[in-house]
Amino acid sequence: MELSSKVSGRLDFLTEPARKIPVVGEFDLCVVGGSCTGVFAAVRAAQLGLSVALIERNIIFGGMATAAQVNGWFSLFDTTGEKQIIGGLTHEVIERLRRRDAVQDYVRADGPACRFNSAELAHRLDELVLENRIRPFLQTMFAGAVREGGRVVAAIIEDKSGRRAIRARFFIDASGDGDLLRRAGFDAWQEKAIQPVSYQMLAGGLGSAAEAWERWENVKMRAAQFNYPLTNAMQTATPWFIGHPPDDSVLNIFGARLNGVDASDADALSHVIMEARRHQRALLELLHVDNAVIPSAVAHAHALGIRETWHAKCLHKLTGEELLYGASFPDAIARGTYPVDIHSEEGVVLRYLDGRESQAQRDGSVVKRRWRPEGEETPRYYQIPFRSLVPVGADNLLVAGRIIDADREAFGAVRVMVTTNQMGEAAGVAAALSLQKDVSPAKLPPEELRRAMMESGSSLE
């Protein structure tokens, strides 16, 4: 194959000759991104009768929860702890994990939560995909989109079999970075200051989580000796030591939060993954100081923990004011109580629905205050509208996950998995209804979407 090029002192670009791309299959729905969000979208659509293709770039489903080893889901209850507000597939999967002794319950400042075994979660997601006869495309890169007007007609993929195409009547972008949305030419935007990335590692030889924290407190003042940066603008806050059920001898270490990284940029991604691994190695060396037991890495995450890259321009941008004051939406498709959680170079701000606020400084100290006056009525949960998942100008495309259209404050709360999971379920149900009614998602009656979601097991009443 001959390639022509344009050169002006350096190689600017190559022009690849046109080629025919084989179509591997035609489906009712194609979901790009096999995180829990994407899997749940695919499952709900399949349960409503659609044929579904599911594209995932990793070798396992689950995204942040499995490949990135972010092994925690937050509260499924309202702020009183009395009413369960999140059900559906999130609740079902937790119960499946519980039967495998792969879940540990604990209590956070915002309510009950759980930690899970990421490898066991990957098995449970495989079960869901197989049970619902979804066509999986694992270790497959989404490479491009074919668009006709407001419709996406095909997804281009690259896998071990080469370059192929998937045709579908409807598409859901659950890629996290808006890969399908942006390559199809729909509008997206970024914050000026993107929330930082982090990197996880399973490690042994540190004892329990409490013992690891104690060891950290004893040695952290010597961090500079091991080139483990705690005070520069690239890294903020301290590592976290989290249990990884059911084996208490293995801990999940949430390492450095690395600022100023756009993880949707390939070159930045390559650099920061290696830098994050270096930080984890330096941390283990630091934790070995004055201790006879040598801590060791058991497994590095196979994906970076990404909080934010791009946002779709949708019919509605969810705002922090709407979220914190409990705005009610006629098209609400998800609920949550996780606090506004904004990471930056200055530290981490947590803003709770009940009016509390805390700010963890870069030196590890915590400042506590109130953002809402004491005694003022507070919402028991917040809602997420379906309109924030409907891209402007798209006739057969929805987004789900951290690509949601939300401002900085609202996004700080809704970016976590217990809410993005619900977005996935909503998108899957909406895809099925849109095809059944032959209407675009923007014209789908919200009461019918909510009714269908509740019939599928979602908690929206």
Residue pairs with C-beta under 8 A, 6 or more apart in sequence:
1 16
1 17
2 17
3 14
3 15
3 16
3 17
4 14
4 15
5 11
5 12
5 13
5 14
5 15
6 12
6 13
6 15
19 163
21 156
21 163
21 164
21 165
22 164
22 165
23 154
23 164
23 165
23 166
23 167
24 157
24 161
24 164
24 165
24 166
25 53
25 135
25 166
25 167
26 166
26 167
26 168
27 50
27 51
27 52
27 53
27 135
27 166
27 167
27 168
27 169
28 45
28 50
28 51
28 52
28 168
28 169
28 170
28 431
28 435
29 42
29 45
29 50
29 51
29 52
29 53
29 168
29 169
29 170
29 171
29 172
29 428
29 431
29 432
29 435
30 52
30 53
30 54
30 55
30 155
30 166
30 168
30 170
30 171
30 172
31 38
31 41
31 42
31 45
31 52
31 53
31 54
31 55
31 171
31 172
31 174
31 428
32 38
32 55
32 142
32 155
32 171
32 172
32 173
32 174
32 175
32 179
32 180
33 55
33 56
33 63
33 142
33 173
33 174
33 175
33 176
33 179
33 401
34 54
34 55
34 56
34 58
34 61
34 62
34 63
34 125
34 136
34 138
34 174
35 61
35 62
35 63
35 64
35 65
35 174
35 176
35 401
35 420
35 424
36 61
36 62
36 63
36 65
36 90
36 93
36 121
36 125
36 417
36 420
36 421
36 424
37 63
37 174
37 400
37 401
37 417
37 420
37 421
37 423
37 424
38 54
38 56
38 61
38 63
38 172
38 174
38 175
38 400
38 401
38 424
39 54
39 61
39 62
39 125
39 128
39 129
39 424
40 88
40 89
40 90
40 421
40 424
40 425
40 428
41 172
41 174
41 400
41 424
41 425
41 427
41 428
41 431
42 52
42 54
42 129
42 132
42 134
42 428
43 89
43 128
43 129
43 132
43 134
43 428
44 89
44 424
44 425
44 428
44 429
44 432
44 456
45 52
45 428
45 429
45 431
45 432
46 52
46 132
46 133
46 134
46 428
47 132
47 456
48 428
48 429
48 432
48 433
48 452
48 456
49 432
50 170
50 431
50 432
50 435
51 135
52 132
52 134
52 135
53 134
53 135
53 137
53 166
53 168
54 61
54 129
54 134
54 135
54 136
54 137
55 137
55 140
55 142
55 155
55 157
55 166
56 136
56 137
56 138
56 139
56 140
57 139
57 140
57 141
57 142
58 66
58 67
58 138
58 139
58 302
58 303
59 138
59 139
59 302
60 66
60 67
60 122
60 125
60 138
61 122
61 125
61 126
61 129
61 136
61 138
62 118
62 121
62 122
62 125
63 176
63 303
64 70
64 176
64 303
64 305
64 306
64 417
65 71
65 73
65 116
65 118
65 121
65 417
66 118
66 119
66 121
66 122
66 125
67 301
67 302
67 303
68 200
68 301
68 302
68 303
68 304
68 305
68 306
69 118
69 200
69 201
69 202
69 252
69 299
69 301
69 305
70 200
70 254
70 305
70 417
71 115
71 116
71 117
71 118
71 121
71 242
71 244
71 252
72 113
72 114
72 115
72 116
72 242
73 90
73 94
73 113
73 114
73 116
73 416
73 417
73 418
74 108
74 110
74 111
74 113
74 336
74 337
74 338
74 416
74 417
74 418
75 81
75 86
75 108
75 110
75 111
75 112
75 113
75 337
75 338
75 418
76 84
76 85
76 86
76 87
76 90
76 91
76 94
76 112
76 418
77 83
77 84
77 85
77 86
77 111
77 112
77 337
78 85
78 337
78 380
78 381
79 110
79 111
79 337
79 353
79 354
79 378
79 379
79 380
79 381
80 380
81 111
81 112
83 380
84 91
84 459
85 335
85 336
85 337
85 380
85 381
85 459
86 334
86 335
86 336
86 418
86 422
86 459
87 457
87 458
87 459
88 421
88 422
88 425
88 453
88 456
88 457
88 458
88 459
89 128
89 421
89 425
89 457
90 417
90 418
90 421
90 422
91 457
92 457
93 121
93 124
93 125
93 128
94 103
94 114
94 116
96 124
96 127
97 103
97 116
97 117
97 120
97 121
97 124
100 117
100 120
101 245
101 246
102 116
102 117
102 120
102 121
102 245
102 246
103 114
103 115
103 116
103 117
103 245
104 114
104 115
104 116
104 243
104 245
104 246
105 112
105 113
105 114
106 112
106 113
106 114
106 115
107 113
109 350
109 352
109 356
110 337
110 338
110 339
110 352
111 337
115 242
115 243
115 244
115 245
115 252
116 245
117 244
117 245
117 246
118 244
129 136
137 157
137 159
137 166
139 159
139 160
140 157
140 158
140 159
141 157
141 158
141 159
142 155
142 156
142 157
142 175
142 179
142 180
142 183
143 156
143 157
143 158
143 163
144 155
144 156
144 183
145 152
145 154
145 155
145 156
145 180
145 183
145 184
146 152
146 153
146 154
146 155
146 156
146 165
147 153
147 184
147 185
149 395
150 393
150 394
150 395
150 396
150 440
151 395
151 396
151 397
152 168
152 171
152 180
152 184
152 394
152 396
152 397
153 167
153 168
154 165
154 166
154 167
154 168
155 165
155 166
155 168
155 171
155 180
156 163
156 164
156 165
157 163
157 164
157 165
157 166
158 164
169 396
169 435
170 396
170 397
170 431
170 434
170 435
171 180
171 396
171 397
171 398
172 397
172 398
172 399
172 400
172 424
172 427
172 428
172 431
173 179
173 180
173 181
173 312
173 397
173 398
173 399
173 400
173 403
174 399
174 400
174 401
174 403
174 424
174 427
175 401
175 403
176 306
176 309
176 401
176 402
176 403
177 263
177 264
177 306
177 309
177 310
177 403
178 188
178 264
178 309
178 310
178 311
178 312
178 399
178 403
180 397
181 188
181 310
181 312
181 391
181 397
181 399
181 403
182 188
182 310
184 397
186 312
186 313
186 391
186 392
186 393
186 394
186 397
187 312
187 313
187 391
187 392
187 393
188 310
188 311
188 312
188 313
188 403
189 310
189 311
189 313
190 262
190 309
190 310
190 311
191 308
191 311
191 408
193 344
194 260
194 261
194 262
194 307
194 308
194 309
195 307
195 308
195 342
195 343
195 344
195 412
195 415
196 236
196 257
196 258
196 259
196 260
196 261
196 307
196 343
196 344
197 257
197 258
197 261
197 263
197 272
197 276
197 304
197 305
197 306
197 307
198 254
198 255
198 256
198 257
198 258
198 276
198 304
198 305
198 307
199 255
199 256
199 258
199 273
199 276
199 277
199 279
199 280
199 300
199 301
199 304
199 305
200 252
200 253
200 254
200 255
200 300
200 301
200 305
201 252
201 253
201 255
201 280
201 297
201 298
201 299
201 300
201 301
202 244
202 250
202 251
202 252
202 253
202 297
202 298
202 299
202 300
203 250
203 251
203 253
203 284
203 295
203 296
203 297
203 298
204 249
204 250
204 251
204 295
204 296
204 298
205 293
205 294
205 295
205 296
206 212
206 215
206 241
206 251
206 287
206 293
206 295
207 215
207 249
207 293
208 243
208 248
208 251
209 241
209 242
209 243
209 251
212 241
212 251
212 253
212 287
213 241
215 287
215 291
216 238
216 239
216 241
216 287
218 290
219 286
219 287
219 289
219 290
220 230
220 238
220 286
220 364
222 286
222 289
223 229
223 230
223 286
224 230
225 286
226 282
226 283
226 285
226 286
227 282
228 279
228 282
228 283
228 286
229 235
229 256
229 279
230 238
230 362
231 362
231 363
233 259
233 260
233 345
234 256
234 258
234 259
234 260
235 256
235 257
235 258
235 259
235 279
236 257
236 259
236 343
236 344
236 345
236 346
236 347
236 348
236 362
237 257
237 343
237 347
237 348
237 360
237 362
237 364
238 364
239 253
239 254
239 255
239 256
239 283
240 253
240 254
241 251
241 252
241 253
242 251
242 252
242 253
242 254
243 251
243 252
244 250
244 251
244 252
250 298
253 280
253 283
254 305
255 276
255 279
255 280
255 283
256 276
256 279
256 280
257 343
258 272
258 275
258 276
259 343
259 344
259 345
260 345
261 268
261 269
261 272
262 268
262 309
263 269
263 272
263 304
263 306
263 309
264 309
264 310
269 304
272 304
273 304
276 304
277 300
280 297
280 300
281 297
284 295
284 296
284 297
287 295
288 294
288 295
306 402
307 343
307 402
307 415
308 402
308 411
308 415
309 402
310 403
311 403
311 404
311 405
311 406
311 411
312 389
312 391
312 399
312 403
312 404
312 405
313 391
313 392
313 405
314 387
314 388
314 389
314 390
314 391
314 392
314 399
314 404
314 405
315 387
315 388
315 390
315 392
315 442
316 385
316 387
316 388
316 405
317 388
317 405
317 406
317 407
318 384
318 385
318 388
318 404
318 405
318 406
318 407
318 410
318 411
318 414
319 406
319 407
319 409
319 410
320 340
320 407
320 408
320 409
320 410
320 412
321 327
321 409
322 382
322 410
323 340
323 382
323 409
323 410
323 413
323 414
324 340
324 351
324 353
324 371
324 372
324 379
324 382
324 409
325 379
326 353
326 378
326 379
326 380
326 381
326 382
326 383
327 382
327 383
328 383
329 383
329 384
329 385
329 387
330 446
330 447
331 385
331 386
331 387
331 446
331 449
331 450
332 383
332 384
332 385
332 386
332 450
332 460
333 384
333 385
333 386
333 389
333 422
333 423
333 425
333 426
333 449
333 450
333 453
333 458
333 460
334 383
334 384
334 414
334 419
334 422
334 423
334 426
335 381
335 382
335 383
335 384
335 419
335 422
335 459
335 460
336 381
336 382
336 384
336 413
336 414
336 416
336 418
336 419
336 422
337 353
337 380
337 381
337 382
338 413
338 414
338 416
338 418
338 419
339 350
339 351
339 352
339 353
339 412
339 413
340 349
340 350
340 351
340 352
340 409
340 410
340 412
340 413
341 348
341 349
341 350
341 412
341 413
341 415
341 416
342 348
342 349
342 408
342 409
342 412
345 362
346 359
346 361
346 362
347 359
347 360
347 361
347 362
348 359
348 360
349 357
349 358
349 359
349 412
350 357
350 358
350 359
350 360
351 357
351 371
351 409
351 412
353 378
353 379
353 380
353 381
353 382
354 372
354 378
355 370
355 371
355 372
355 373
355 374
355 376
355 378
356 368
356 370
356 371
357 368
357 369
357 370
357 371
358 366
358 367
358 368
358 369
359 366
359 367
359 369
360 366
361 367
372 378
382 413
384 404
384 414
384 419
384 422
384 423
386 426
386 430
386 441
386 444
386 446
386 449
388 404
388 405
388 406
389 398
389 399
389 400
389 404
389 405
389 423
389 426
389 427
389 430
389 441
390 398
390 441
390 442
391 397
391 398
391 399
394 440
394 441
395 440
396 434
396 440
396 441
397 441
398 427
398 430
398 431
398 441
399 427
400 420
400 423
400 424
400 426
400 427
401 420
401 423
401 424
402 411
402 415
402 420
404 411
404 414
404 415
404 420
404 423
406 414
413 419
414 420
422 458
425 453
425 456
425 458
426 449
426 453
426 458
429 449
429 452
429 453
429 456
430 441
430 444
430 449
431 441
432 452
433 444
433 448
433 449
433 452
434 440
434 441
434 444
437 444
450 460
453 460
454 460
454 461
